Amino acid sequence: MALVHTFLNRPCMFFRIQRWKPLCPLLGNTSTNCTVRLYRDNYRRPGVPPDNTPPWKKINFDFKKGVEGVKKHFGLLKQEIIDHVTGPDGRPLEEYLLEQTKVLWEFRSQQDLEEWIVSSDQEVGGKSEAYLKLGRNNQTALLYGTLNTEVPRDGETRYSGYCSMRSKLPQGAFDRKKHHDWSNFNTLVLRVRGDGRPWMINLATEMYFSHQKSDLYNYFLFTRGGPYWEDVRIPFSKFFLSSKGRIQDGQHPVWLDKVNTVGFTLGDQVNGPFQLEIDYVGLCNDRAHTEEFAYEVYKRSPSSK
């Protein structure tokens, strides 16, 4: 349990309600709090004062960029309509139903790297460093850096020492949130080359309630090191549910039709350099794998007979 906690101990996003005193021309300079705002904020280090700047003051109005953005999103909307008429994911229905393998991400250009976000414990005041670049001959993605478990001296942070990369949330026209639909597949396929360190693979799915925003599905990725590539196949039935780094008692399979992001997290509490080279991330439908869920589900209040 402690090992899993160190892997998954990451800063979380939270909602904040904040009040301020506006100057109302009709009421004058009143001392009552008459406005409430609710918006999503990033993690804030202990001891750092909150940023009370209203969200609209951070908007940079640019007419030229606005026109370009409208053209871009209408073009995306047109393509979405064409894909919808053609079939699922813009392909004929028979091709979609008979598909056995699919490559989600392969790293062949800088544009492929821009679909991923790299983070570390520097967000909470830590000293770990993580970088992402193209590998040799621009055929792979190389995630490298240094892990440092030194805890920030702020009096509140208790854990530190993690580095991660995760895919960006897919978006449609006009920044509409979309999801990956993997319901036709049952196995995650990776081709990686690591340095012997253990990693954690994280799957984030759509959550319908605010208390589920920290839920992740996880499974381990053990790299063996050396110059040889490693082909990894992980059935989705092996992923277990956790929240804020703690394995949950109420387990259930991954919602494969509502996958948001995929991530790789290193947090083995070993100081020093690391690297993970990734060739591609894909899916397959393994007909030999018939397991629906690998973990027992316990009833919290079993009825007595």
C-alpha positions, -999 to +999 in steps of 0.1 A: +000+000+000+028+024+008+045+018-025+012+025-044+008+057-023+042+070-033+034+062-070+001+080-070+008+109-046+002+138-069-011+173-065-049+174-071-071+200-087-098+214-066-128+238-066-126+270-046-153+294-036-141+329-031-157+363-023-146+398-029-161+433-024-170+450-057-179+487-061-215+489-071-226+522-086-261+518-072-252+506-037-220+525-033-189+512-015-206+485+006-189+462+030-212+432+023-200+403+002-224+403-027-206+382-053-196+345-053-175+328-079-168+291-084-140+281-107-113+255-111-078+264-098-044+248-099-025+234-069-012+262-047+019+256-025+014+260+013+022+295+024+017+311-010-012+336-011-041+328-035-044+346-068-076+367-065-075+380-100-109+375-117-106+350-147-118+376-173-089+399-165-065+372-176-080+371-211-059+386-239-083+400-265-069+398-300-092+403-329-069+387-355-063+356-334-101+354-327-109+353-364-083+326-370-097+306-341-132+308-354-120+295-388-101+267-372-130+255-351-155+257-379-131+236-400-129+210-371-167+210-369-170+203-406-146+174-403-165+160-373-197+161-393-181+143-423-166+117-399-200+112-382-217+105-416-189+082-427-189+060-396-173+057-361-140+076-360-145+086-396-142+050-409-167+026-425-187+006-399-174-028-411-138-017-407-145-003-372-162-036-360-135-059-375-105-039-362-082-060-340-053-036-334-050+002-332-020+025-327-030+055-305+003+074-303+036+070-320+064+095-317+078+106-350+078+144-348+077+173-324+040+176-331+035+141-316+052+152-284+030+183-281+001+159-274+016+151-240+022+170-207+052+165-186+051+173-148+071+166-116+070+175-079+083+209-088+046+218-088+046+213-050+080+227-044+100+196-050+134+193-068+127+165-094+132+173-130+115+156-161+119+164-198+105+149-230+122+149-264+125+129-295+148+099-294+175+088-319+165+093-355+133+109-344+116+076-341+108+074-304+099+096-274+125+098-246+113+108-211+143+115-189+153+135-159+163+132-122+142+120-093+147+138-060+127+128-029+137+158-008+105+171+009+099+209+006+104+227+039+070+243+040+058+225+071+029+209+054+041+188+024+048+152+036+057+134+004+078+143-027+096+126-055+076+119-086+078+126-124+051+119-149+038+124-184+002+122-195-017+126-227-038+157-233-075+156-230-090+151-265-110+181-276-134+187-305-146+218-322-150+249-300-130+231-273-156+206-265-144+178-243-142+144-260-133+109-249-114+079-262-137+050-270-118+017-265-148-006-259-138-027-289-104-037-273-094-054-241-056-050-239-032-020-238+000-026-259+033-007-254+068-009-268+092+006-243+128+006-233+136+016-197+164+016-172+151-010-148+129+013-127+092+004-120+066+027-134+029+031-130+005+034-159-025+056-151-059+058-170-082+086-162-119+083-172-148+106-172-162+112-137-197+124-132-193+136-096-169+161-081-156+137-054-144+114-082-120+139-098-090+122-082-099+087-093-074+068-115-071+033-128-035+020-124-012-009-132+025-015-129+051-013-157+083-031-148+112-022-171+141-046-173+168-022-185+194-029-211+196-021-248+166-043-258+131-032-264+103-046-243+068-054-258+042-050-230+006-062-231-016-052-202-052-064-202-076-037-190-091-062-165-058-058-145-062-021-138-073-013-103-091+018-090-074+043-067-081+078-054-054+102-042-029+074-041-050+049-021-065+017-034-103+017-031-124-010-015-151-006-041-134-018-073-149-019-108-136-023-144-124+006-164-150+025-183-134+019-217-159+041-236-150+072-215-112+073-213-098+108-210-060+104-206-031+079-203-001+086-181+032+072-170+043+080-134+077+073-117+078+074-079+099+046-066+116+068-040+151+062-055+171+093-060+190+096-093+186+099-131+160+079-150+149+075-186+120+058-204+120+054-242+086+048-258+081+037-294+043+036-295+011+031-274-017+010-289-046-013-283-055-048-293-084-072-290-069-104-276-095-131-282-076-155-259-081-132-229-116-138-215-111-123-180-136-096-172-121-083-140-091-096-120-101-084-085-127-096-060-154-072-052-166-072-016-199-061-003-196-033+023-228-044+042-234-080+034-269-092+043-270-118+069-288-150+061 
